[in-house]
Amino acid sequence: MKTIATRFTSKKLVWFAVGCILLVNAFILGKVYINRSAVIAQLELSERELQLPYNYGFSKEDSSARVSLRWATPNTEPINIELNHWRWQHDRSLQLSAAHFASFQFHACTQKTRLHQKQSGWVLLEFNGKSYTDYVAQVEQYHQLIMGLTATANGELAEKELAEKRKDATEFFTAAQTTNSRLFLIDAAAERELLEAVQRERQSANSGQLIIVPAELRAGYYRCDNNEKRTTEVIVDNLAVESLYIPNRLATDFPSDNNMRPTVKFSALVNYGRLHEPWISNLQ
C-alpha cells in the first residue's frame, strides 16, 4: 500500500511539474502574441546598432543567435585635447530636466544607497537624428583640434606622440561616420506621458525616428557630493529588452565562422509591438 501511495504521489508531482511548464509556456506565448498583434514602431538598424555576440557561430546555437542593441547618450562635455573620446560611445549617463528627474522620486542619496536606487521608467530613443548629427560634428571638431596641434618639444618622442594622437583622432572620426551606432538615448522619465510631449515637439523638427521604450535607471553617481552640480543626472543601466533573437530562418546566409564576426554587414528590420518589446522581422 505504501508503495502504491508513493507512486501515486510521484505521478501527481510529475503532472504538477508538466502543468507548471505548460502554464509558463502558455503565458509566454500569449505575451508574445499580444505584443506582436500590433506594430507601433519600426527601425531599420544595421551592424552599427546591433552587436553580434562574441561567441558568434551558429553551430553552438540551439535555435537562434542573438544581437544586442548598441546605443549612446549625448556628450555634454566641452571638446578639448584631453578628452577621453572613447567613452562617448559607451557612457550611460543622461542629464534630465528638473521635472523629468523629479518624476522618479529618488530617495535622498547616501553613501550606502546611492548605487541601489534602480527604478523602472521610460526612455526616448532617437535613431539617425539630430543627436547623431551633433555627435559626428563633435568628433569632427575634436579631429580638427588634434590635427591643428604642433609638437610642444623637440625630439622624436614628441613627434611620435603627436602622430599617434592624430592617428587615433582620424580613426575616431572615421568610426563616427561609418561604424558607430546612430541610436541615441536622449531623455527619460518615470511616466511615459512626459516623454510623449517631448517626442511630439522634437519630431516636428527632426528627420530621425523617435520611439519610447521601457528601461531600468538609477540616480547619478555624484548626487552625494555637495560640490557636484549634476543633480539631475541618471544612469541608464539597460533597456528593458536589449537583446534580440535572430531566428534560424533569417540567419541562413550568415557565416558560421566566428573569425568573420567583425566583418559581417547586415540590415535588420526591428519591430516594436503593443507591449513595447522588439523583435527582428526581416534581416538581409
C-alpha positions in Angstrom: 0.0 0.0 0.0 2.8 2.3 0.9 4.5 1.7 -2.5 1.2 2.4 -4.3 0.7 5.6 -2.4 4.3 6.7 -3.2 3.8 6.0 -6.9 0.6 7.9 -6.8 2.3 10.9 -5.2 5.1 10.7 -7.7 2.7 10.8 -10.6 0.9 13.8 -9.1 4.2 15.6 -8.8 5.1 14.8 -12.4 1.8 16.0 -13.7 2.1 19.1 -11.5 5.5 19.9 -13.0 4.2 19.3 -16.5 1.3 21.6 -15.8 3.6 24.3 -14.5 5.7 24.1 -17.6 2.6 24.2 -19.9 1.3 27.2 -18.0 4.5 29.1 -18.2 4.8 28.4 -21.9 1.2 29.4 -22.5 1.9 32.7 -20.6 5.0 33.4 -22.7 3.3 32.6 -26.0 0.3 34.7 -25.0 2.5 37.6 -24.2 4.3 37.3 -27.5 1.0 37.1 -29.4 -0.3 40.2 -27.7 2.9 42.1 -28.3 3.1 41.3 -31.9 -0.6 41.9 -32.6 0.3 45.5 -33.5 3.4 47.2 -34.6 3.8 50.6 -33.0 7.2 51.5 -34.5 9.8 50.1 -36.9 13.5 50.8 -37.1 15.8 49.6 -39.8 19.1 49.0 -38.0 22.4 47.6 -39.1 25.5 46.1 -37.6 26.2 49.6 -36.3 23.3 49.4 -33.8 23.1 45.6 -33.4 26.1 44.0 -31.8 26.8 40.4 -32.7 27.7 38.2 -29.7 31.4 37.5 -29.1 30.7 33.7 -29.2 29.0 34.2 -32.6 28.8 30.9 -34.5 25.5 29.1 -35.1 27.0 25.6 -34.7 26.6 26.0 -30.9 23.2 27.6 -31.0 20.1 25.5 -30.4 17.6 27.6 -32.4 18.9 31.1 -32.9 21.6 33.7 -32.3 21.3 37.0 -30.5 22.2 40.5 -31.2 22.3 43.3 -28.6 21.3 46.9 -29.1 24.2 49.4 -29.2 23.2 52.9 -28.1 24.8 56.0 -26.7 23.9 59.1 -24.7 24.7 62.7 -25.9 28.1 64.1 -24.9 27.8 67.1 -22.7 31.5 67.7 -22.0 33.5 70.5 -23.6 35.7 69.5 -26.5 39.4 69.6 -25.6 42.6 67.7 -26.4 42.5 65.8 -23.1 39.0 64.4 -23.8 38.8 60.6 -23.4 36.8 60.3 -26.5 36.1 56.6 -26.5 33.7 57.0 -23.5 31.3 59.0 -25.6 30.1 55.9 -27.3 29.7 53.9 -24.1 28.6 56.5 -21.5 25.2 55.7 -19.9 24.7 59.0 -18.0 22.0 61.3 -19.0 21.1 64.8 -17.9 17.4 65.4 -17.4 15.2 68.4 -16.8 14.2 69.0 -13.2 10.6 67.9 -13.9 11.7 64.6 -15.5 14.2 63.8 -12.8 11.7 64.6 -10.1 9.2 62.1 -11.7 11.4 59.2 -10.4 11.1 60.4 -6.8 14.5 59.1 -5.9 15.2 58.9 -2.1 17.7 61.2 -0.5 21.1 60.0 -1.6 23.5 58.5 1.0 26.8 56.7 0.6 25.0 53.4 1.3 22.1 53.8 -1.0 23.3 55.8 -4.0 24.1 52.7 -6.1 20.9 50.8 -5.2 18.2 53.1 -6.4 17.3 51.3 -9.6 13.8 52.0 -10.9 11.8 51.2 -13.9 11.0 54.0 -16.2 10.8 55.1 -19.8 13.4 56.5 -22.2 13.2 58.3 -25.5 15.4 56.8 -28.3 16.4 58.7 -31.4 17.7 56.9 -34.4 19.8 58.7 -37.1 18.6 62.1 -36.0 19.9 65.4 -34.5 21.8 63.6 -31.7 23.8 61.6 -34.1 24.4 64.6 -36.3 25.6 66.6 -33.3 27.8 63.6 -32.2 29.6 63.5 -35.6 30.1 67.3 -35.5 31.7 67.0 -32.1 34.0 64.3 -33.3 34.9 66.3 -36.3 35.7 69.3 -34.1 37.9 67.1 -31.9 39.6 65.8 -35.0 40.3 69.3 -36.3 41.6 70.3 -32.9 44.1 67.4 -32.8 45.2 68.0 -36.4 46.0 71.6 -35.6 48.4 70.7 -32.8 52.1 71.0 -33.1 54.8 69.2 -31.2 55.5 71.0 -27.9 59.1 69.8 -27.5 61.8 68.9 -29.9 62.7 65.3 -30.4 61.5 62.1 -31.9 59.3 61.2 -28.9 57.2 64.3 -29.1 56.6 63.9 -32.8 55.8 60.2 -32.3 53.2 61.0 -29.6 51.6 63.7 -31.8 51.5 61.3 -34.8 49.8 58.6 -32.6 47.2 61.1 -31.3 46.4 62.2 -34.9 46.0 58.6 -36.0 43.6 57.9 -33.1 41.6 61.1 -33.9 41.3 60.1 -37.5 40.2 56.6 -36.7 37.7 58.0 -34.2 36.2 60.4 -36.9 36.0 57.6 -39.4 34.3 55.3 -36.9 31.7 58.1 -36.0 30.8 58.4 -39.7 30.8 54.7 -40.7 30.6 52.2 -37.8 29.5 53.8 -34.5 25.9 53.5 -33.5 23.4 56.1 -34.7 20.9 55.1 -31.9 20.9 57.7 -29.1 19.1 57.7 -25.8 18.1 61.4 -25.3 15.6 61.7 -22.4 14.0 59.7 -19.6 11.1 60.0 -17.2 9.1 57.8 -14.8 5.8 58.4 -16.7 5.5 57.7 -20.4 3.2 60.8 -20.9 6.1 63.2 -20.0 8.2 61.8 -22.9 5.3 61.8 -25.3 5.2 65.6 -25.2 8.9 65.7 -25.8 8.6 63.3 -28.7 5.9 65.4 -30.4 7.9 68.6 -30.0 11.2 67.1 -31.2 9.7 65.1 -34.1 8.4 68.2 -35.8 11.9 69.5 -36.3 13.7 66.2 -36.6 14.4 63.9 -39.5 15.3 61.0 -37.3 13.0 58.4 -35.8 11.8 58.7 -32.2 10.5 55.9 -30.0 9.7 55.5 -26.3 10.7 52.2 -24.6 10.9 50.9 -21.0 14.3 50.9 -19.2 15.9 50.5 -15.8 17.6 53.6 -14.4 19.1 54.9 -11.2 20.2 58.2 -9.8 23.6 59.6 -11.0 26.8 58.5 -9.2 27.5 62.1 -8.0 24.4 63.1 -6.2 26.0 62.5 -2.8 28.7 65.1 -3.4 27.7 68.5 -2.2 30.1 70.1 -4.6 28.7 68.2 -7.6 26.2 70.3 -9.6 24.9 67.5 -11.8 21.9 66.9 -9.5 19.5 65.8 -12.3 21.7 63.1 -13.7 20.6 59.5 -14.1 22.4 56.4 -15.2 20.6 54.1 -17.6 21.6 50.6 -16.7 19.8 48.9 -19.6 16.8 48.9 -21.8 14.0 46.5 -20.7 14.8 44.5 -23.8 18.3 44.9 -25.1 18.9 41.5 -26.7 17.1 40.2 -29.7 16.9 36.7 -31.2 17.9 36.1 -34.8 15.7 33.1 -35.9 17.5 30.5 -37.9 15.2 31.1 -40.9 16.6 34.6 -41.1 20.2 33.7 -40.3 20.9 31.1 -43.0 23.1 33.5 -45.0 25.2 34.5 -42.1 28.7 33.0 -42.0 29.2 30.5 -39.2 32.9 31.3 -38.8 33.4 33.2 -35.6 36.5 35.0 -37.0 34.3 36.7 -39.6 32.1 38.3 -36.9 33.6 41.7 -37.1 33.2 41.9 -40.9 29.5 40.8 -41.1 27.4 43.6 -42.6 23.6 43.4 -42.3 20.4 45.3 -42.2 17.6 44.2 -39.8 14.0 45.4 -39.6 13.2 45.7 -35.9 9.5 46.0 -34.9 8.3 47.3 -31.5 5.0 45.8 -30.5 2.0 46.6 -28.3 3.9 45.8 -25.2 6.9 47.9 -26.3 9.1 44.8 -26.9 11.2 44.5 -30.1 11.7 41.6 -32.4 13.5 41.1 -35.7 11.0 40.6 -38.6 13.5 40.7 -41.5 17.2 40.5 -42.0 19.5 40.9 -45.0 
